[in-house]
Amino acid sequence: MATVTELKAVLKDTLEKKGVLGHLKARIRAEVFNALDDDREPRPSLSHENLLINELIREYLEFNKYKYTASVLIAESGQPVDPLDRQFLIRELNAFEESKDNTI
C-alpha cells in the first residue's frame, strides 16, 4: 500500500502534467493580490501609450502560452479583455506585417 507521501507526490506530478497546478497557483496569487489590493486608492487611467504597451506584452505572453500571467496583466492593468485589432496595432506602431507568417 502506498504511503501518504507517495500519494502526495503522484498527485502533485499528475496535476503538474495536466497544467492544473500552475493554474491553481496563479489563481491563488491573483486572489491574494485582490484581497490585499486597496480599492480606496483608484488606479491611474490607462493612457493610449500604456494601452499599446500592454497589448504588446499580452501578445508576447499569449504567444509563449503564459495565459495565467496574461490574465493577471489584464485584471491589474485595466486592459480590455478582448485583444486590440491587429491592424489597429500595426497602424499605431507604424509597423508592417510579414504576410507569410502574420508576425509584426
Phi, psi and omega in degrees: 000141183285147177277168179297321180298318178294318178297319177298317180296317179294317179298314179298316180297317180296315179295323177294316181297325180276353181080005182286322183297316178298319178297316180296317179297316179296319180295318179296316178301316181296318180292322176296316178300315179298322179292326181273342183294133181272106181290342181287336180264108183291146176284151176294153179293153183278112180286163179301317181296316179293326176301315179292317179298314179299324180294320177295319178296317179300316180300317177299312182297317180290324177299322181269011176065033175266059189293329180286322176296319178297322180293326176291319177303313181297316182294318185280329187270339186083012177298141177304145181296318179278133179300152176293153177299132183301318180295323176299315180298317179298316179296315183295329181266001184051045180253176174227156184251132174288120186292332185284333183228011177055039174249152179267000000 
